[in-house]
């Protein structure tokens, strides 16, 4: 659905996007990660046709960015949405529905879906940031887009609203839509996206599933072993590691050493109360791939 081939962008004589190639297929949720200035927003603007491509190609369902066909099929939710302050949420969404060729009742359905039905008649000027973000999400869903570009979409949302947002993203993908999410909220995206793409200084340095990135990085697995009462010191004496939370001991090993370490732990039932196995998370992988190659360890 979205095909990016060797895209290059210059700004003030400097490459801000360097030979980036990336695809987002139907039914796929891809997380686009990177530090501020890594090129995420520039890449989104290139996809939307708001910025000219200096090299390479982008195709949206076979159409060039910014074309009428591409715009019709694409939804965009920026980090900071803004609407006319004097209008109500319902007025704004119904107006946008008409512009997108959607029915007015669709706007009312979406207000219900994003939790704004009770506040639909209120002026935008009275909305909190989280409420404006919900309205922004509703407008992004108008017209049943096939490609959704979401830039920091959960900014300003409370935990329940974040959970509900990702439910909607899941529904978009389940319906055959392609979703590209740019966010700094790594933990909440770990279990809610299908693939991770990481930009560093305008270059794509990672693009794979979470499990494949774990194998590629070779980061250690952590085992957190809860000791029986007053036995944490004895547990450390037998296994090493470091104390955490008073009663627990944390150990680290490579993935191929995990079973041997578990056998050693299982041999100490008089000292061990419980075990948690913690594989490298998205935070760990992001730090690893965002670092220059010569400094990775």
TIMI-869188 format. One record per residue (C-alpha): x, z, y; residue in three letters; chain. Coordinates in pm, 1 decimal. Layout:
c1, c3, c2, residuo, cadena
X, Z, Y, ALA, A
...
This chain:
c1, c3, c2, residuo, cadena
0.0, 0.0, 0.0, UNK, A
285.0, 85.0, 239.0, UNK, A
610.3, -105.8, 190.2, UNK, A
915.5, -31.1, 407.4, UNK, A
1218.9, -252.8, 338.9, UNK, A
1556.5, -190.3, 501.9, UNK, A
1410.8, -88.8, 837.6, UNK, A
1648.7, -39.3, 1131.2, UNK, A
1575.4, 93.8, 1479.6, UNK, A
1813.0, 121.2, 1775.6, UNK, A
1769.3, 343.2, 2078.4, UNK, A
2019.0, 342.5, 2366.6, UNK, A
2265.1, 151.2, 2151.4, UNK, A
2246.3, 402.6, 1866.3, UNK, A
2076.5, 358.9, 1529.4, UNK, A
1796.5, 614.4, 1498.1, UNK, A
1664.7, 467.4, 1172.4, UNK, A
1923.5, 318.1, 935.9, UNK, A
1826.1, 82.9, 653.0, UNK, A
1529.7, 291.5, 534.8, UNK, A
1331.5, 165.0, 234.1, UNK, A
1026.4, 354.5, 115.7, UNK, A
694.5, 281.4, -54.8, UNK, A
368.8, 476.1, -73.4, UNK, A
137.6, 357.3, -349.6, UNK, A
-236.7, 395.5, -398.6, UNK, A
-329.2, 751.2, -495.9, UNK, A
11.5, 887.5, -394.2, UNK, A
92.9, 1174.8, -157.9, UNK, A
445.8, 1149.9, -18.1, UNK, A
607.0, 1423.2, 191.5, UNK, A
837.6, 1296.5, 468.2, UNK, A
1084.3, 1570.6, 559.7, UNK, A
1371.9, 1601.6, 804.1, UNK, A
1512.6, 1806.6, 1090.4, UNK, A
1396.8, 1744.5, 1445.8, UNK, A
1563.8, 1420.3, 1549.0, UNK, A
1605.4, 1298.0, 1190.2, UNK, A
1385.4, 994.6, 1257.2, UNK, A
1047.7, 1099.5, 1112.4, UNK, A
840.8, 1037.9, 1425.3, UNK, A
1026.1, 713.3, 1497.6, UNK, A
948.7, 590.1, 1145.8, UNK, A
580.2, 677.8, 1186.2, UNK, A
569.1, 490.9, 1518.7, UNK, A
725.6, 188.0, 1349.7, UNK, A
461.6, 198.3, 1075.5, UNK, A
185.1, 220.5, 1336.7, UNK, A
327.1, -72.2, 1532.0, UNK, A
381.5, 140.9, 1842.1, UNK, A
756.5, 71.8, 1837.9, UNK, A
929.2, -260.2, 1769.0, UNK, A
1133.7, -291.4, 1448.4, UNK, A
1493.8, -403.7, 1510.1, UNK, A
1565.5, -495.0, 1148.1, UNK, A
1394.8, -503.5, 809.0, UNK, A
1022.5, -523.1, 741.6, UNK, A
713.8, -303.2, 710.5, UNK, A
398.8, -415.6, 532.7, UNK, A
62.4, -236.3, 518.5, UNK, A
-149.2, -398.2, 249.2, UNK, A
43.3, -717.3, 323.1, UNK, A
-22.5, -695.4, 697.9, UNK, A
237.4, -633.5, 972.7, UNK, A
231.1, -303.3, 1165.3, UNK, A
2.6, -302.5, 1466.5, UNK, A
-208.8, -594.4, 1346.0, UNK, A
-587.2, -564.6, 1354.7, UNK, A
-597.8, -554.8, 974.8, UNK, A
-330.4, -284.3, 951.6, UNK, A
-497.3, -69.8, 1218.9, UNK, A
-832.4, -96.7, 1043.7, UNK, A
-682.9, 33.8, 719.1, UNK, A
-464.4, 308.1, 870.1, UNK, A
-548.7, 656.6, 994.9, UNK, A
-311.0, 864.0, 1207.0, UNK, A
-315.7, 1234.4, 1287.3, UNK, A
-48.9, 1338.4, 1541.9, UNK, A
92.0, 1688.7, 1563.5, UNK, A
-78.6, 1759.7, 1897.5, UNK, A
-422.3, 1603.3, 1922.3, UNK, A
-604.5, 1581.2, 2254.0, UNK, A
-961.9, 1487.8, 2337.8, UNK, A
-1173.0, 1472.2, 2653.6, UNK, A
-1223.1, 1835.3, 2747.1, UNK, A
-1572.8, 1790.7, 2890.3, UNK, A
-1723.1, 1642.5, 2574.5, UNK, A
-1843.7, 1829.0, 2268.9, UNK, A
-1690.2, 1788.2, 1927.1, UNK, A
-1995.0, 1593.2, 1809.0, UNK, A
-1989.5, 1362.1, 2112.4, UNK, A
-1621.4, 1283.4, 2062.2, UNK, A
-1652.1, 1215.3, 1692.1, UNK, A
-1969.7, 1006.5, 1723.5, UNK, A
-1803.6, 796.4, 1995.6, UNK, A
-1497.0, 741.7, 1776.7, UNK, A
-1721.8, 658.2, 1481.0, UNK, A
-1884.1, 378.5, 1683.2, UNK, A
-1540.9, 242.6, 1782.0, UNK, A
-1438.7, 237.0, 1415.9, UNK, A
-1763.6, 77.5, 1304.2, UNK, A
-1869.9, 389.4, 1114.3, UNK, A
-2217.9, 536.9, 1119.4, UNK, A
-2299.6, 833.0, 1344.9, UNK, A
-2414.5, 1046.4, 1052.3, UNK, A
-2067.2, 1002.6, 903.2, UNK, A
-1931.4, 1192.8, 1205.9, UNK, A
-2175.7, 1476.0, 1140.2, UNK, A
-2073.6, 1486.5, 772.2, UNK, A
-1707.0, 1509.4, 865.8, UNK, A
-1767.7, 1791.0, 1114.5, UNK, A
-1925.8, 1982.9, 827.8, UNK, A
-1638.1, 1892.3, 598.5, UNK, A
-1368.7, 2026.8, 833.9, UNK, A
-1561.3, 2344.1, 914.7, UNK, A
-1677.1, 2255.4, 1267.3, UNK, A
-2049.9, 2205.7, 1209.9, UNK, A
-2135.5, 2537.9, 1378.3, UNK, A
-1922.1, 2447.9, 1681.9, UNK, A
-2014.5, 2078.9, 1704.7, UNK, A
-2210.2, 2121.2, 2031.4, UNK, A
-1936.3, 2319.8, 2208.2, UNK, A
-1713.1, 2154.2, 2465.6, UNK, A
-1358.8, 2067.4, 2354.8, UNK, A
-1228.2, 2283.2, 2641.3, UNK, A
-1348.6, 2591.2, 2449.4, UNK, A
-1180.9, 2490.3, 2121.6, UNK, A
-873.7, 2669.6, 1991.3, UNK, A
-567.7, 2468.7, 1883.6, UNK, A
-674.0, 2503.9, 1521.1, UNK, A
-1023.3, 2375.2, 1600.7, UNK, A
-881.1, 2074.3, 1785.9, UNK, A
-658.6, 2004.1, 1486.0, UNK, A
-963.9, 2012.7, 1257.1, UNK, A
-1140.1, 1766.7, 1487.4, UNK, A
-828.7, 1548.9, 1476.6, UNK, A
-842.7, 1550.8, 1098.9, UNK, A
-1209.4, 1452.7, 1108.7, UNK, A
-1135.7, 1153.2, 1334.3, UNK, A
-852.6, 1047.2, 1101.7, UNK, A
-1103.3, 1029.7, 814.9, UNK, A
-1345.6, 801.6, 999.1, UNK, A
-1375.8, 453.0, 858.1, UNK, A
-1250.5, 553.1, 510.9, UNK, A
-882.8, 465.0, 575.2, UNK, A
-667.8, 345.6, 285.6, UNK, A
-339.7, 469.6, 437.5, UNK, A
-322.9, 808.3, 612.9, UNK, A
-22.4, 904.7, 827.7, UNK, A
-30.3, 1278.6, 899.0, UNK, A
228.3, 1429.7, 1136.7, UNK, A
247.7, 1811.4, 1110.2, UNK, A
-121.5, 1810.9, 1012.9, UNK, A
-159.7, 2185.0, 947.4, UNK, A
-15.4, 2294.2, 1281.9, UNK, A
-238.6, 2566.4, 1425.1, UNK, A
-451.2, 2607.1, 1111.2, UNK, A
-507.4, 2944.1, 947.3, UNK, A
-430.5, 2987.6, 572.8, UNK, A
-786.2, 2911.2, 458.5, UNK, A
-804.0, 2601.6, 678.0, UNK, A
-467.0, 2486.6, 540.9, UNK, A
-595.1, 2519.0, 185.8, UNK, A
-908.7, 2324.0, 277.4, UNK, A
-696.6, 2056.9, 447.4, UNK, A
-492.3, 1995.0, 134.1, UNK, A
-813.2, 1976.5, -66.5, UNK, A
-915.8, 1688.0, 160.8, UNK, A
-574.7, 1523.9, 116.5, UNK, A
-619.1, 1553.3, -259.4, UNK, A
-959.4, 1385.1, -232.1, UNK, A
-810.5, 1099.4, -28.1, UNK, A
-545.1, 1037.3, -293.7, UNK, A
-792.2, 1075.9, -581.1, UNK, A
-1004.0, 806.4, -417.6, UNK, A
-711.3, 564.1, -422.8, UNK, A
-579.5, 630.8, -72.0, UNK, A
-209.9, 648.5, 14.2, UNK, A
-95.7, 951.6, 214.3, UNK, A
231.6, 1004.4, 402.9, UNK, A
271.7, 1358.4, 540.3, UNK, A
544.5, 1463.1, 781.5, UNK, A
582.9, 1839.9, 802.4, UNK, A
820.0, 2134.2, 834.1, UNK, A
588.3, 2353.4, 623.3, UNK, A
788.3, 2302.4, 304.4, UNK, A
644.3, 2577.7, 86.7, UNK, A
283.1, 2466.5, 126.7, UNK, A
368.7, 2104.2, 41.0, UNK, A
572.4, 2183.1, -270.9, UNK, A
276.2, 2176.9, -508.5, UNK, A
59.8, 1940.7, -303.5, UNK, A
263.0, 1620.1, -289.0, UNK, A
372.3, 1374.9, -556.1, UNK, A
705.1, 1268.4, -410.3, UNK, A
957.3, 1397.2, -155.5, UNK, A
1138.2, 1172.5, 94.5, UNK, A
1406.4, 1336.0, 311.0, UNK, A
1559.4, 1183.7, 625.3, UNK, A
1890.9, 1297.5, 769.7, UNK, A
2021.9, 1139.8, 1091.2, UNK, A
1796.5, 837.9, 1039.2, UNK, A
1901.9, 777.4, 678.3, UNK, A
1689.3, 830.3, 368.1, UNK, A
1897.9, 1074.8, 161.5, UNK, A
1638.5, 1163.6, -105.1, UNK, A
1326.5, 996.8, -242.9, UNK, A
1191.6, 1122.8, -575.2, UNK, A
967.1, 1373.3, -747.5, UNK, A
1042.7, 1742.7, -710.3, UNK, A
1155.7, 1772.3, -1072.5, UNK, A
1386.7, 1471.2, -1047.2, UNK, A
1540.1, 1606.7, -726.4, UNK, A
1604.0, 1936.8, -903.3, UNK, A
1792.4, 1757.6, -1180.4, UNK, A
1986.9, 1548.9, -930.2, UNK, A
2088.2, 1846.2, -714.4, UNK, A
2190.0, 2065.1, -1009.7, UNK, A
2107.8, 2381.8, -815.8, UNK, A
2103.5, 2708.0, -1011.3, UNK, A
1793.6, 2860.6, -1164.4, UNK, A
1725.6, 3221.9, -1065.5, UNK, A
1603.6, 3481.6, -1313.0, UNK, A
1452.2, 3799.1, -1169.9, UNK, A
1455.6, 4074.0, -1426.1, UNK, A
1245.9, 4385.8, -1363.6, UNK, A
1412.0, 4692.7, -1512.8, UNK, A
1234.2, 4981.7, -1672.4, UNK, A
1213.2, 5293.8, -1450.7, UNK, A
1559.4, 5424.7, -1355.7, UNK, A
1737.2, 5163.3, -1567.7, UNK, A
1833.2, 4903.7, -1305.6, UNK, A
2196.5, 5019.0, -1293.7, UNK, A
2223.0, 4999.7, -1672.5, UNK, A
2070.1, 4650.2, -1661.8, UNK, A
2328.1, 4536.7, -1405.9, UNK, A
2606.5, 4684.8, -1614.9, UNK, A
2496.8, 4468.5, -1908.5, UNK, A
2404.6, 4145.7, -1728.3, UNK, A
2572.7, 4148.4, -1388.3, UNK, A
2375.6, 3994.2, -1103.6, UNK, A
2255.0, 4172.5, -790.6, UNK, A
1988.1, 4432.9, -717.7, UNK, A
1669.9, 4326.6, -535.7, UNK, A
1358.2, 4526.7, -452.6, UNK, A
1506.8, 4847.4, -591.9, UNK, A
1410.3, 4795.4, -957.0, UNK, A
1492.5, 4429.7, -1017.1, UNK, A
1811.0, 4237.1, -1088.7, UNK, A
1855.4, 3871.6, -992.4, UNK, A
2074.6, 3640.1, -1198.7, UNK, A
2164.7, 3276.7, -1140.5, UNK, A
2259.6, 3010.0, -1393.5, UNK, A
2257.0, 2635.3, -1443.7, UNK, A
1953.8, 2484.9, -1617.5, UNK, A
2144.5, 2425.8, -1942.5, UNK, A
2254.0, 2791.3, -1950.0, UNK, A
1904.1, 2933.9, -1909.9, UNK, A
1819.3, 2975.7, -2279.7, UNK, A
2144.4, 3157.5, -2355.8, UNK, A
2086.4, 3395.6, -2065.6, UNK, A
1727.1, 3457.4, -2175.7, UNK, A
1856.4, 3548.2, -2522.5, UNK, A
2089.9, 3805.1, -2367.3, UNK, A
1802.4, 3951.9, -2167.2, UNK, A
1571.3, 3962.5, -2470.0, UNK, A
1834.6, 4162.2, -2653.0, UNK, A
1780.8, 4450.5, -2405.9, UNK, A
1412.2, 4544.4, -2454.5, UNK, A
1490.1, 4911.7, -2381.0, UNK, A
1607.9, 4810.9, -2030.6, UNK, A
1382.6, 4513.8, -1944.0, UNK, A
1020.1, 4537.7, -1834.2, UNK, A
954.6, 4179.3, -1720.0, UNK, A
1121.8, 3844.3, -1637.8, UNK, A
1040.9, 3579.8, -1376.2, UNK, A
1212.7, 3238.9, -1386.1, UNK, A
1243.5, 3079.8, -1040.5, UNK, A
1357.1, 2714.2, -1031.3, UNK, A
1498.7, 2570.3, -707.1, UNK, A
1213.8, 2533.5, -458.7, UNK, A
1155.4, 2266.6, -198.1, UNK, A
1327.4, 2485.4, 63.0, UNK, A
1644.0, 2492.7, -151.6, UNK, A
1634.1, 2117.9, -218.8, UNK, A
1571.9, 2037.8, 146.0, UNK, A
1876.8, 2240.6, 252.3, UNK, A
2086.5, 2070.6, -14.6, UNK, A
1993.5, 1709.8, 62.8, UNK, A
1989.7, 1762.7, 440.3, UNK, A
2350.9, 1875.7, 436.4, UNK, A
2633.2, 1618.7, 468.5, UNK, A
2747.0, 1507.0, 122.1, UNK, A
3097.9, 1647.9, 167.6, UNK, A
2960.2, 1998.0, 228.2, UNK, A
2717.6, 2012.1, -67.4, UNK, A
2801.9, 2260.1, -341.0, UNK, A
